[in-house]
């Protein structure tokens, strides 16, 4: 079954921009190394993970703690 990564990324980004912590964390994880057509962007990755952590996302909080 073929996947449409670009469409999936667009949906995750849209949810992240609406403030959904899980989507923010997922987008941050994807941007860390890039995936398919989405290039790596470590700075944007950190921004999204921090947004998720600010909302109490457990894994994002753990990662932000490791960044300090």
Secondary structure by P-SEA (a helix, b strand, c coil): ccccaaaaaaaaaaaaaaccaaaaaaaaaaaccccccccccaaaaaaaaaaaaaacaaaaaaaaaaac
